[in-house]
Amino acid sequence: MPWWAWIVVGAAAAVGIYWLLVLTEGAYLGPKAVLALYDRYAPRYDRTKGFDLDTEALFLGRPLARVLAATAPADHSPVLLDVATGTARLPLAVLQSSQHQVEIVALDGSLGMLRQAKHNLRAWSDVILVHGLAEVLPFSANQFDAVTCLEALEFMPDSAAVLAEMWRVLRPGGILMTTNRAGWQSYLMPGKSLQPQAMVALIESLGAAGVDYRPWQIDYDLITAYKPGACSSESYSWPNLTACIRCSTWPLHEQEGLALICPECGWKLEQVDGIWQDA
């Protein structure tokens, strides 16, 4: 093989590796690869992304805080679940923007990202951090006033299953918020990014009412939808939100405030260094 052919092969390999590991963040290598990359990347994630807290509060935190205040029953604080919370970008935006008490549960499959989230949330120690997969949420149905998942669906093996789980734990009258990859980068992720009409149809198939699809950022569109029905006045807080991921038993038995145990099959969710984890 001539020398220039080796250069072409090497350049093609470099581009392929960059596409697999950087542009698509390991999405085509499987969930274990994605989580391993996020674990390694977590300490410098915020710096690389360049999130601005004031901008996040203005365009994300304040609108969501207003919706929660308007839709949640008057007799309890709204409860929000942020799926694939990463370094707690959305919880921070809401907490810094809301004039009312908001209870937040933040879930992610990467322990590295959750440890960074814990550091970022050090001024708000009451946020619950949970290590778990979005495809099988450890919560009972119809519990949260809002369920969010930003800039993450395309990196998950089954985005439809994630949306179905988010919808399951959302209370009637509650709001679902998620994103869809847009712009030229969406064409770099075939099979992972949906066309706008397909995304709307998928969420409508869950039973959503009032699906709103609009441009949000250069690389993402924002989708919000409401779950039909009237909000129940009955409200649960941690740990009574949790349910067994094996047999769906609810509620779980609390053990000295550090572990939740399923009374039927023995599955355990345990708090380790401030993060609730599958034991």
Secondary structure, 3 states (H helix, E strand, C coil): CCHHHHHHHHHHHHHHHHHHHHHCCCHHHCHHHHHHHHHHHHHHHHHHHCCCHHHHHHHHHHHHHHHHHHHCCCCCCCEEEEECCCCCHHHHHHHHHCCCCCEEEEEECCHHHHHHHHHHCCCCCCCEEEECCCCCCCECCCCEEEEEECCCHHHCCCHHHHHHHHHHHEEEEEEEEEEEECCHHHHHCCCCCCCHHHHHHHHHHCCCEEEEEEECCCCEEEEEEECCCCCCCCCCCCCCCECCCCCCCCCCEEECCCEEECCCCCCEEEEECCEEEEC
